[in-house]
């Protein structure tokens, strides 16, 4: 029913930039939270950035000042602008949406498929 399609990952040199996109589709009634997580090999999943329905944002300490989360409500799309990338940012990045579907009277979590970001010389 719900599709979460991520794009924008790739290989970039340290200090470079990437912009990730995640578009949600389906019988979406409302989106309460959109967020980005990442997971490096043998590491747990780390919260990177989050945006609530009122536009409030928060960031993990390791990315503050470098990453920016934004959204396009008309397109049900969330973005992650990543600047000044470091090798430590290498991970699979996942978007997450907490949404209410028209067919369900509750909020639930939905995940994108993940996109690889590799920061290396």
C-alpha positions in Angstrom: 0.0 0.0 0.0 2.7 2.5 1.1 5.8 3.1 -0.9 8.8 5.0 0.4 11.3 5.6 -2.4 14.8 6.9 -1.5 17.3 8.4 -3.9 20.4 10.6 -3.9 23.1 8.3 -2.3 26.5 7.7 -3.8 30.2 8.1 -3.5 31.6 11.5 -2.5 34.9 12.8 -1.3 35.4 14.2 2.2 34.1 17.8 2.3 31.6 17.2 -0.4 27.8 17.3 -0.4 24.9 15.1 -1.2 21.2 15.6 -1.1 19.0 12.6 -0.3 15.3 12.5 -1.2 12.5 10.2 0.1 9.1 10.3 -1.4 6.1 8.7 0.2 3.1 7.6 -1.7 -0.1 5.7 -0.9 -3.4 6.4 0.7 -1.8 8.9 3.1 -4.1 10.9 5.3 -1.4 12.7 7.3 2.3 12.6 8.0 3.2 13.4 11.6 6.9 12.8 11.6 9.6 12.4 8.9 13.1 11.4 9.9 16.4 10.1 8.6 18.4 7.3 10.2 21.7 5.7 9.3 23.4 2.4 9.9 27.0 1.7 9.4 28.3 -1.9 9.3 28.2 -3.6 12.7 26.6 -0.5 14.2 23.2 0.2 15.4 20.7 2.4 13.6 21.4 6.0 14.5 18.9 8.9 14.4 20.2 11.6 12.1 17.5 14.2 11.8 13.7 14.5 12.4 11.0 16.9 11.5 7.5 16.9 13.1 4.3 18.1 11.5 4.6 21.6 13.0 8.0 22.0 11.3 10.2 21.5 14.3 13.5 19.9 13.6 16.2 18.1 15.6 19.5 16.6 14.8 22.0 14.1 16.1 25.0 15.6 17.7 27.4 14.2 15.1 25.6 16.1 12.2 24.6 19.4 13.8 25.7 22.3 11.7 26.3 20.1 8.6 23.0 18.4 7.7 19.6 20.0 7.1 16.3 18.2 6.9 13.5 19.8 4.9 10.2 18.8 3.3 7.9 19.4 0.5 4.4 18.8 1.8 2.8 18.9 -1.6 5.0 16.0 -2.8 5.1 14.1 0.5 8.8 14.2 0.2 11.5 14.7 2.8 15.1 15.8 2.0 18.4 15.6 3.8 21.0 18.0 2.6 24.4 16.8 3.7 27.4 19.2 3.6 31.0 18.9 4.8 30.8 15.1 4.6 33.2 13.0 6.6 34.3 9.4 6.3 32.4 8.8 9.5 29.2 9.6 7.7 29.5 6.5 5.5 26.4 4.4 6.1 23.1 3.2 4.7 20.6 6.0 5.1 17.0 5.3 5.7 14.0 7.6 5.8 11.1 7.0 8.1 7.7 8.4 8.1 5.1 8.2 10.9 1.9 8.4 9.0 -1.8 7.9 9.2 -3.3 6.2 6.3 -6.8 6.8 5.1 -7.6 3.1 5.6 -6.4 3.0 9.2 -7.4 4.9 12.4 -3.9 4.9 13.8 -0.3 6.1 13.1 2.3 3.7 12.0 6.0 3.7 11.0 7.1 3.2 7.4 10.6 2.8 6.2 12.4 3.5 2.9 14.6 0.9 1.3 17.8 2.6 2.2 20.4 4.3 0.1 24.2 3.9 0.4 26.3 7.0 1.2 30.1 6.5 1.0 32.5 9.2 1.9 36.0 8.3 0.8 39.1 9.7 -1.0 
